[in-house]
Amino acid sequence: MNFTVYCLDHPNMVERRLENYDAHKAHLQTAPVKTLISGPLTKADGQTMIGSFFLYEADVLKIQKFVEADPFNKAGIWATVDIRFFIKRVDNR
């Protein structure tokens, strides 16, 4: 099954994000789930990071545990984490 994970940061978290980026990236490499898409959400300027987006293929319980263990989550960067079932109908990659 496919799931989106949409995370919004607490205000003014860019510096803390950068401090935890290497640990976050290393954590993503250990994924027990298949990552289809991932990357930061930004303000309209296309530069200032304000959150994270992931599209995973896996069981929702594995995804929940994986997201809970993410260094960004543990560092208190994410204010909200929303995990939703996703039906992929079109993929133009």
Wavefront OBJ file of the C-alpha trace (Angstrom):
o trace
v 0.000 0.000 0.000
v 1.102 3.578 -0.626
v 1.066 6.261 2.050
v 1.927 9.941 2.056
v 3.700 11.413 5.057
v 3.268 15.185 5.238
v 5.244 16.895 8.000
v 5.142 20.598 8.848
v 7.880 22.158 10.943
v 7.522 24.304 14.021
v 8.371 27.942 13.170
v 12.038 28.880 12.700
v 13.413 25.341 12.398
v 15.745 25.800 9.414
v 18.910 25.863 11.557
v 17.833 22.834 13.601
v 16.938 21.020 10.359
v 20.426 21.638 9.007
v 21.998 20.466 12.286
v 20.076 17.174 12.055
v 20.186 16.705 8.281
v 23.017 14.146 8.181
v 21.336 11.975 10.836
v 17.981 12.312 9.004
v 19.563 11.313 5.694
v 21.316 8.324 7.307
v 18.007 7.273 8.869
v 16.294 7.345 5.467
v 18.957 4.950 4.148
v 17.878 2.366 6.759
v 14.240 2.423 5.667
v 12.372 -0.862 6.129
v 9.866 0.679 3.713
v 10.167 1.562 0.026
v 10.590 5.302 -0.494
v 8.995 6.366 -3.772
v 9.411 10.151 -3.349
v 10.881 12.335 -0.629
v 12.007 15.901 -0.145
v 11.561 19.118 1.790
v 8.518 21.359 1.630
v 9.406 25.045 1.185
v 7.956 28.501 1.450
v 6.923 30.197 -1.805
v 10.537 31.303 -2.279
v 11.414 27.680 -3.121
v 14.347 27.805 -0.696
v 13.208 28.125 2.919
v 12.385 24.659 4.246
v 9.182 24.349 6.275
v 8.504 20.624 6.295
v 8.971 17.248 4.659
v 7.038 15.082 2.228
v 7.386 11.348 1.650
v 5.558 8.823 -0.477
v 6.152 5.338 0.912
v 5.108 1.863 -0.132
v 4.724 -0.359 2.930
v 2.518 -1.401 5.789
v 1.263 1.609 7.759
v 2.615 0.260 11.069
v 6.143 0.082 9.639
v 5.780 3.621 8.325
v 4.549 4.950 11.671
v 7.479 3.391 13.551
v 9.968 4.597 10.950
v 8.646 8.178 11.077
v 8.608 8.188 14.895
v 12.301 7.225 14.892
v 13.297 9.902 12.349
v 15.909 12.306 13.776
v 13.836 15.284 12.594
v 10.934 13.987 14.669
v 13.127 13.204 17.682
v 14.718 16.680 17.500
v 11.266 18.280 17.750
v 11.431 19.837 14.287
v 8.077 18.582 13.040
v 5.011 20.222 14.574
v 2.645 17.906 12.717
v 2.991 14.543 11.000
v 0.092 13.415 8.826
v 0.121 9.878 7.403
v -2.530 9.148 4.766
v -3.361 6.238 2.488
v -2.694 7.145 -1.146
v -4.017 5.547 -4.331
v -1.543 6.119 -7.149
v -3.475 6.414 -10.401
v -0.909 8.209 -12.593
v 2.881 8.124 -12.522
v 4.509 10.028 -15.382
v 8.118 9.508 -14.348
l 1 2 3 4 5 6 7 8 9 10 11 12 13 14 15 16 17 18 19 20 21 22 23 24 25 26 27 28 29 30 31 32 33 34 35 36 37 38 39 40 41 42 43 44 45 46 47 48 49 50 51 52 53 54 55 56 57 58 59 60 61 62 63 64 65 66 67 68 69 70 71 72 73 74 75 76 77 78 79 80 81 82 83 84 85 86 87 88 89 90 91 92 93
